[in-house]
């Protein structure tokens, strides 16, 4: 299997953020295409972005509002690259992050 050149692969289509409006404002300032849909439009927007971007930053609250099987499949596929990110308020902690950092890096927060 040939090695992938992720730096050039990720430049083909613009990165996007899907999540809450406040966090979206920061990503908009960073130049990303941002989406903060109403709850009833979350799933269709997620599916559209999987087809139109090479990098999708998915807010943790948005990820929890989507079917877990679809989020897991999207993350596992690696195409597009889907990364679940915390919200700006930290209202929803990333699951097992503290334990994972301790286990993998020996860091205790």
Backbone as CSV, one residue per row, in Angstrom:
resi,resn,N_x,N_y,N_z,CA_x,CA_y,CA_z,C_x,C_y,C_z
1,UNK,0.846,-1.182,0.000,0.000,0.000,0.000,0.889,1.242,0.000
2,UNK,0.622,2.165,-0.884,1.419,3.383,-0.987,1.100,4.325,0.168
3,UNK,2.128,5.033,0.614,1.936,6.009,1.684,1.108,7.181,1.155
4,UNK,0.256,7.727,2.007,-0.578,8.864,1.610,0.141,10.163,1.943
5,UNK,-0.017,11.123,1.109,0.509,12.445,1.363,-0.645,13.287,1.910
6,UNK,-0.863,13.229,3.224,-2.011,13.889,3.831,-1.971,15.395,3.652
7,UNK,-0.783,15.990,3.640,-0.730,17.442,3.509,-1.316,17.896,2.184
8,UNK,-1.059,17.163,1.116,-1.652,17.570,-0.161,-3.081,17.058,-0.291
9,UNK,-3.390,15.882,0.269,-4.748,15.348,0.197,-5.751,16.271,0.885
10,UNK,-5.366,16.828,2.050,-6.298,17.641,2.824,-6.520,19.020,2.232
11,UNK,-5.730,19.415,1.251,-5.889,20.730,0.679,-6.881,20.794,-0.458
12,UNK,-7.392,19.670,-0.895,-8.257,19.644,-2.076,-9.615,20.307,-1.826
13,UNK,-10.209,20.063,-0.688,-11.514,20.645,-0.371,-11.409,21.344,0.972
14,UNK,-12.102,22.466,1.156,-11.930,23.255,2.379,-12.381,22.513,3.636
15,UNK,-11.657,22.703,4.748,-12.068,22.091,6.011,-13.347,22.743,6.528
16,UNK,-14.085,22.006,7.333,-15.352,22.510,7.856,-15.494,22.154,9.327
17,UNK,-16.291,22.953,10.032,-16.652,22.697,11.429,-18.161,22.544,11.491
18,UNK,-18.615,21.572,12.262,-20.043,21.353,12.500,-20.256,21.300,13.998
19,UNK,-21.033,22.246,14.524,-21.275,22.261,15.959,-22.015,23.509,16.398
20,UNK,-21.740,23.940,17.633,-22.465,25.072,18.208,-21.998,26.402,17.616
21,UNK,-22.861,27.419,17.716,-22.593,28.720,17.114,-21.392,29.428,17.725
22,UNK,-21.219,29.344,19.029,-20.121,30.052,19.678,-18.775,29.500,19.236
23,UNK,-18.622,28.194,19.259,-17.377,27.574,18.814,-17.181,27.819,17.317
24,UNK,-18.268,27.795,16.567,-18.202,28.035,15.123,-17.610,29.407,14.819
25,UNK,-17.910,30.401,15.655,-17.384,31.749,15.418,-15.852,31.740,15.423
26,UNK,-15.256,31.009,16.346,-13.798,30.911,16.386,-13.228,30.226,15.168
27,UNK,-13.857,29.151,14.747,-13.383,28.441,13.563,-13.600,29.270,12.295
28,UNK,-14.652,30.084,12.282,-14.884,30.977,11.135,-13.735,31.980,11.031
29,UNK,-13.304,32.516,12.170,-12.172,33.451,12.183,-10.890,32.786,11.678
30,UNK,-10.785,31.488,11.895,-9.611,30.743,11.438,-9.718,30.354,9.963
31,UNK,-10.823,30.700,9.329,-10.963,30.460,7.901,-11.697,29.201,7.511
32,UNK,-12.278,28.496,8.469,-13.025,27.285,8.135,-14.441,27.621,7.701
33,UNK,-15.006,26.736,6.913,-16.427,26.788,6.589,-17.130,26.252,7.830
34,UNK,-18.105,26.979,8.363,-18.742,26.545,9.610,-20.237,26.321,9.419
35,UNK,-20.754,25.378,10.208,-22.174,25.027,10.169,-22.655,24.827,11.599
36,UNK,-23.721,25.533,11.956,-24.350,25.390,13.269,-25.848,25.208,13.043
37,UNK,-26.252,24.055,12.525,-27.653,23.846,12.149,-28.566,23.636,13.354
38,UNK,-29.843,23.804,13.106,-30.859,23.455,14.097,-30.814,21.941,14.292
39,UNK,-31.260,21.440,15.451,-31.182,19.996,15.721,-31.782,19.112,14.633
40,UNK,-32.891,19.545,14.024,-33.520,18.709,12.995,-32.725,18.679,11.684
41,UNK,-31.756,19.578,11.535,-30.932,19.618,10.329,-29.517,19.090,10.565
42,UNK,-29.233,18.637,11.790,-27.891,18.176,12.136,-27.461,16.966,11.301
43,UNK,-28.287,15.935,11.239,-27.929,14.728,10.502,-27.775,14.984,8.999
44,UNK,-28.721,15.675,8.350,-28.521,15.946,6.926,-27.269,16.794,6.646
45,UNK,-26.985,17.757,7.522,-25.793,18.595,7.350,-24.536,17.759,7.507
46,UNK,-24.516,16.878,8.495,-23.375,15.978,8.710,-23.127,15.135,7.464
47,UNK,-24.165,14.545,6.938,-24.037,13.697,5.749,-23.548,14.484,4.531
48,UNK,-24.037,15.712,4.372,-23.587,16.561,3.262,-22.104,16.897,3.403
49,UNK,-21.680,17.230,4.619,-20.277,17.598,4.839,-19.342,16.414,4.612
50,UNK,-19.789,15.209,4.900,-18.950,14.038,4.640,-18.639,13.901,3.153
51,UNK,-19.498,14.455,2.321,-19.303,14.383,0.872,-18.565,15.596,0.313
52,UNK,-18.480,16.685,1.094,-17.966,17.932,0.510,-16.678,18.466,1.134
53,UNK,-16.120,17.776,2.123,-14.899,18.275,2.763,-13.889,17.145,2.937
54,UNK,-12.634,17.521,3.108,-11.579,16.544,3.383,-11.236,16.487,4.864
55,UNK,-11.660,17.519,5.615,-11.426,17.569,7.062,-12.659,18.136,7.721
56,UNK,-13.295,17.348,8.582,-14.486,17.791,9.300,-14.182,17.796,10.787
57,UNK,-14.234,18.991,11.384,-14.128,19.119,12.831,-15.555,19.085,13.361
58,UNK,-15.835,18.104,14.176,-17.191,17.858,14.666,-17.237,18.163,16.156
59,UNK,-18.024,19.160,16.533,-18.169,19.511,17.944,-18.723,18.331,18.724
60,UNK,-18.238,18.175,19.964,-18.627,17.012,20.766,-20.137,16.966,20.995
61,UNK,-20.775,18.116,21.199,-22.224,18.115,21.401,-22.954,17.719,20.125
62,UNK,-22.460,18.156,18.982,-23.054,17.744,17.710,-22.873,16.242,17.515
63,UNK,-21.681,15.745,17.845,-21.414,14.304,17.706,-22.378,13.491,18.557
64,UNK,-22.668,13.986,19.749,-23.596,13.264,20.629,-25.034,13.354,20.156
65,UNK,-25.338,14.316,19.295,-26.685,14.449,18.746,-26.899,13.638,17.484
66,UNK,-25.849,12.984,17.018,-25.922,12.165,15.805,-25.952,10.689,16.169
67,UNK,-26.436,9.828,15.275,-26.386,8.388,15.550,-24.928,7.948,15.750
68,UNK,-24.663,7.298,16.868,-23.298,6.883,17.198,-22.683,6.024,16.102
69,UNK,-23.477,5.163,15.499,-22.953,4.284,14.451,-22.444,5.090,13.260
70,UNK,-23.135,6.167,12.901,-22.693,6.991,11.768,-21.428,7.775,12.100
71,UNK,-21.361,8.306,13.305,-20.158,9.043,13.711,-18.968,8.094,13.758
72,UNK,-19.144,6.937,14.385,-18.048,5.963,14.476,-17.582,5.509,13.096
73,UNK,-18.509,5.269,12.191,-18.150,4.849,10.834,-17.387,5.951,10.108
74,UNK,-17.816,7.200,10.287,-17.140,8.321,9.629,-15.727,8.508,10.171
75,UNK,-15.570,8.410,11.476,-14.243,8.553,12.091,-13.337,7.417,11.634
76,UNK,-13.860,6.199,11.624,-13.063,5.026,11.261,-12.661,5.016,9.791
77,UNK,-13.484,5.595,8.927,-13.187,5.546,7.490,-11.958,6.368,7.126
78,UNK,-11.721,7.445,7.843,-10.566,8.282,7.550,-10.705,9.117,6.298
79,UNK,-11.829,9.032,5.639,-12.035,9.795,4.414,-13.450,10.280,4.344
80,UNK,-13.777,11.508,4.666,-12.845,12.538,5.071,-12.338,12.293,6.486
81,UNK,-11.306,13.004,6.842,-10.799,12.929,8.198,-11.798,13.643,9.099
82,UNK,-12.361,12.920,10.075,-13.345,13.481,10.999,-12.727,13.482,12.392
83,UNK,-12.695,14.671,13.009,-12.105,14.820,14.333,-13.165,15.427,15.251
84,UNK,-13.438,14.761,16.372,-14.391,15.288,17.350,-13.618,16.214,18.277
85,UNK,-14.114,17.467,18.395,-13.429,18.490,19.184,-14.334,18.982,20.309
86,UNK,-13.737,19.414,21.435,-14.556,19.932,22.540,-15.197,21.265,22.171
87,UNK,-16.283,21.599,22.886,-16.899,22.900,22.649,-16.137,23.972,23.416
88,UNK,-16.333,25.212,23.036,-15.575,26.328,23.604,-15.877,26.519,25.094
89,UNK,-17.061,26.140,25.531,-17.445,26.308,26.931,-16.992,25.144,27.803
90,UNK,-16.615,24.053,27.193,-16.221,22.876,27.955,-17.394,22.250,28.687
91,UNK,-18.605,22.535,28.211,-19.808,22.034,28.875,-19.927,20.525,28.801
92,UNK,-19.428,19.942,27.737,-19.461,18.492,27.589,-18.032,17.993,27.557
93,UNK,-17.584,17.368,28.622,-16.194,16.905,28.645,-15.975,15.790,27.623
94,UNK,-14.785,15.770,27.082,-14.428,14.695,26.166,-14.337,13.412,26.975
95,UNK,-14.987,12.379,26.524,-15.068,11.125,27.233,-13.689,10.499,27.415
96,UNK,-13.358,10.168,28.644,-12.142,9.444,28.993,-10.842,10.160,28.630
97,UNK,-10.871,11.456,28.344,-9.661,12.159,27.937,-8.612,12.142,29.046
98,UNK,-9.025,12.421,30.268,-8.073,12.435,31.381,-7.424,11.062,31.555
99,UNK,-8.242,10.025,31.571,-7.726,8.661,31.724,-6.817,8.273,30.557
100,UNK,-7.216,8.648,29.358,-6.414,8.307,28.175,-5.053,8.997,28.208
101,UNK,-5.018,10.269,28.581,-3.740,10.977,28.678,-2.840,10.337,29.722
102,UNK,-3.429,9.928,30.831,-2.646,9.279,31.877,-2.104,7.931,31.399
103,UNK,-2.946,7.158,30.768,-2.558,5.833,30.299,-1.504,5.895,29.189
104,UNK,-1.706,6.773,28.209,-0.836,6.795,27.039,0.397,7.678,27.201
105,UNK,0.284,8.742,27.974,1.393,9.683,28.078,1.967,9.796,29.495
106,UNK,1.271,9.201,30.452,1.724,9.293,31.829,1.468,10.663,32.446
107,UNK,0.570,11.445,31.839,0.245,12.782,32.337,-0.973,12.699,33.227
108,UNK,-0.871,13.279,34.414,-2.011,13.299,35.336,-2.503,14.720,35.468
109,UNK,-3.725,14.972,35.030,-4.282,16.323,35.074,-4.995,16.586,36.373
